Amino acid sequence: MFVHYFDLALRSLRRNKVLTALMVLAIAVGIGASMTMLTVMHVLSGDPLPGRSGQLYHPQVNPTLPPRFQSGPISAMDYRSATDLWGAHRAERQALIANGSVRVNLPESGQPPLARQLLLTTSEFFPMFDVPFRYGGGWSASDETSHARVAVISAELNQRLFGGADSVGRSLRLNGSEVRIAGVLEHWRPAPRFYDVWSGRYLKGRTSSLYQAAEDVYLPIFTGLDMFAPMELPVHFCWADGTKITSMQSAPCSWISLWVQLSGTEAVRDYQRFLDGYVQQQKQAGRYQGEQTWLPDLMQWVEWNHVVPGNVRMQAWMAVAFLLICLINTMCLLLSKFLRRSGEIGVRRAMGASRRTVFAQCLVEAGVIGLAGGIVGWLLTLLGLWLVRRQPEAYADLAHLDLPMLVGTFVLAVVASLLAGVLPALRASRVPIGLQIKTL
């Protein structure tokens, strides 16, 4: 029966090609606009580490909470708190993280240094976040404790400095100091750059920076403290006004974060108890005033920080509203088309066709329009994403149509057209037979 309805729908649509084209175009434009922005939302709000994010947690404590941070503990810690927690080794893996910028060039190259992003971290950063390597690997724990001058660089920086060749063992100059390259990453672009989201909730209007490319230089954090002056590392805030920072290790400032890997509910509970106990211990010692702790997993942390830029959310809502307008237009066109076929429908009813049969046939016709609109809408979505990738936004190059969103394009088009066709089909099936035959 469906095949028969489908054949009747094609015949009906071919009889009035202009009206059919208008309906297909209305669906296609609405689908193209909405799926473009929904795809961008999907990319920006997705899981940056599928399969592993549920094991990664971001411990947070509150030594002394400034008035502007009254909503809870913040990500960054002072050096002592972070290293105390890290040094306790209460997690399967753990990584300290701080960021900055660095000037990079090759020894004796004579070329001006390049300004690049720097990440100071510990050796378990790479296996914990499943960071891929092209050449070599990360540094060892012994390199860490001995303050070895080793570094890992990105594939992009390796291409720029060494033409993409294996540069493991070569020397690199960072702010005038030489280090040895231990490894070169494959292209790695977590979206968002979750490990570096220290206070995205307070960075209103700047969340697009969370989608920038990953850092180009990775350095053991203790080596970095030897190499860089305090003013070269960004400080999130200090709670002792007027304090002159002479050492990042003793500064009453938040500037370093901690991530841990925990498998299983019991491991998470144990770590939470350890975190609470540490805070109480430090409060009794007079170092802490606050008692707040938080142990969000990766996706909780991403959601709490509202990492999707506000302008993307607004554009997505506007695109959905535009799709609704297109559906209303399609519904009006379908209503006009079906009611103009009252005579034909009356003859079918007089020959024994039920209201349900007429309703089903009209709904199949609406579905065929939706399928055709989905095909054109898919092409318009590809065009829309191409235009997004040309925008001067940090996340622009991430916009692409994956398989789930491709399937979603056609599902949304067909479902939308069926919804738009329900009222016209219902009206067409309920007009009295006598009135329908009189139109012949």
NORTALIN-V216724 format. One record per residue. N is the residue number from 1. OMEGA is omega in whole degrees, 0 to 359 (none if undefined). BURIAL is # if it has 16 or more other ideal C-beta (glycine too) atoms within 10 Angstrom, else .. Layout:
N:OMEGA:BURIAL
N:OMEGA:BURIAL
//
This chain:
1:181:.
2:180:.
3:179:.
4:178:.
5:180:#
6:178:.
7:178:.
8:180:#
9:179:#
10:179:.
11:181:.
12:182:#
13:179:#
14:182:.
15:180:.
16:187:.
17:181:.
18:179:.
19:178:.
20:180:#
21:179:.
22:180:.
23:178:#
24:181:#
25:179:#
26:178:#
27:185:#
28:181:#
29:178:#
30:179:#
31:180:#
32:181:#
33:184:#
34:182:#
35:175:#
36:183:#
37:177:#
38:176:#
39:177:#
40:177:#
41:180:#
42:181:#
43:186:#
44:183:#
45:182:#
46:179:.
47:182:.
48:179:#
49:182:#
50:179:.
51:182:.
52:187:.
53:180:#
54:179:.
55:184:#
56:184:#
57:185:#
58:182:#
59:179:#
60:177:#
61:182:#
62:180:#
63:177:#
64:189:.
65:176:#
66:183:.
67:184:.
68:180:.
69:185:#
70:183:.
71:178:.
72:180:.
73:181:#
74:187:#
75:187:#
76:178:#
77:169:#
78:186:#
79:184:#
80:180:#
81:182:#
82:182:#
83:174:#
84:180:#
85:180:#
86:183:#
87:179:.
88:178:.
89:180:.
90:179:#
91:178:#
92:175:.
93:180:#
94:182:#
95:170:#
96:184:#
97:170:#
98:182:#
99:180:#
100:177:#
101:185:#
102:175:#
103:189:.
104:169:#
105:180:#
106:178:#
107:177:.
108:182:.
109:183:.
110:180:.
111:177:.
112:182:.
113:177:.
114:175:.
115:183:.
116:177:#
117:183:#
118:173:#
119:173:#
120:184:#
121:180:#
122:193:#
123:183:#
124:175:#
125:187:#
126:177:#
127:182:.
128:181:#
129:176:#
130:181:.
131:184:#
132:178:.
133:172:#
134:178:#
135:174:#
136:181:#
137:180:.
138:178:#
139:182:#
140:177:.
141:178:.
142:174:.
143:182:#
144:183:#
145:180:.
146:179:.
147:181:.
148:181:#
149:179:#
150:182:#
151:171:#
152:181:#
153:180:#
154:177:#
155:181:#
156:178:#
157:178:#
158:177:#
159:182:.
160:186:.
161:188:#
162:178:#
163:179:.
164:181:.
165:178:.
166:184:.
167:180:#
168:182:#
169:179:.
170:181:#
171:180:.
172:180:#
173:179:#
174:182:#
175:177:#
176:179:.
177:183:.
178:174:.
179:178:#
180:180:.
181:180:#
182:182:#
183:177:#
184:182:#
185:161:#
186:175:.
187:183:.
188:185:#
189:176:.
190:181:#
191:0:#
192:178:#
193:193:#
194:186:#
195:183:#
196:182:#
197:185:#
198:178:#
199:182:.
200:180:#
201:180:#
202:182:.
203:184:#
204:181:.
205:182:.
206:184:.
207:178:#
208:179:#
209:179:#
210:180:#
211:175:#
212:178:.
213:178:#
214:183:#
215:180:#
216:182:#
217:178:#
218:188:#
219:174:#
220:189:#
221:181:#
222:173:#
223:180:#
224:178:#
225:176:#
226:190:.
227:188:#
228:176:#
229:182:.
230:184:#
231:180:.
232:178:.
233:184:#
234:177:.
235:181:#
236:170:#
237:177:.
238:182:#
239:174:.
240:185:.
241:176:.
242:180:.
243:176:.
244:184:.
245:176:#
246:180:.
247:179:.
248:180:#
249:183:.
250:183:.
251:176:#
252:186:#
253:175:#
254:182:#
255:185:#
256:183:#
257:180:#
258:172:#
259:180:#
260:176:#
261:182:#
262:180:#
263:176:.
264:182:.
265:182:.
266:178:.
267:178:#
268:179:#
269:179:.
270:181:.
271:178:#
272:178:#
273:177:.
274:181:#
275:178:#
276:179:.
277:179:.
278:181:#
279:179:#
280:178:.
281:181:.
282:177:#
283:178:.
284:179:.
285:178:.
286:180:.
287:183:.
288:170:#
289:180:.
290:180:#
291:187:.
292:171:.
293:177:#
294:180:#
295:180:#
296:171:#
297:188:.
298:184:#
299:175:#
300:180:.
301:178:#
302:181:#
303:181:.
304:182:#
305:178:#
306:189:.
307:178:#
308:182:#
309:182:#
310:180:.
311:177:.
312:177:#
313:181:.
314:180:.
315:178:#
316:178:#
317:178:.
318:179:.
319:177:#
320:177:.
321:178:.
322:177:#
323:178:#
324:178:.
325:179:.
326:179:#
327:177:#
328:177:.
329:179:#
330:179:#
331:179:#
332:179:.
333:178:#
334:179:#
335:178:#
336:182:.
337:184:#
338:182:#
339:177:.
340:178:.
341:182:#
342:180:#
343:179:.
344:181:.
345:178:#
346:178:#
347:180:.
348:179:#
349:180:#
350:180:.
351:172:.
352:179:.
353:181:#
354:175:.
355:179:.
356:180:.
357:179:.
358:180:#
359:181:#
360:181:#
361:180:#
362:180:#
363:176:#
364:178:#
365:176:#
366:179:#
367:178:#
368:176:#
369:179:#
370:179:#
371:177:.
372:177:#
373:178:#
374:179:#
375:179:#
376:178:#
377:176:#
378:178:#
379:178:.
380:177:#
381:177:#
382:177:#
383:180:.
384:179:#
385:175:#
386:178:.
387:177:.
388:181:#
389:178:.
390:181:.
391:180:.
392:179:.
393:182:#
394:183:#
395:190:#
396:185:#
397:178:.
398:185:#
399:177:#
400:183:.
401:178:#
402:185:.
403:179:.
404:180:.
405:175:#
406:177:.
407:179:.
408:179:#
409:182:#
410:178:#
411:180:.
412:181:#
413:182:#
414:180:#
415:180:.
416:181:#
417:177:#
418:177:#
419:178:.
420:183:#
421:184:#
422:182:.
423:177:.
424:180:#
425:180:#
426:178:#
427:182:.
428:182:#
429:186:#
430:176:.
431:182:#
432:184:.
433:181:.
434:180:.
435:180:.
436:181:#
437:179:.
438:181:.
439:180:.
440:none:.
//
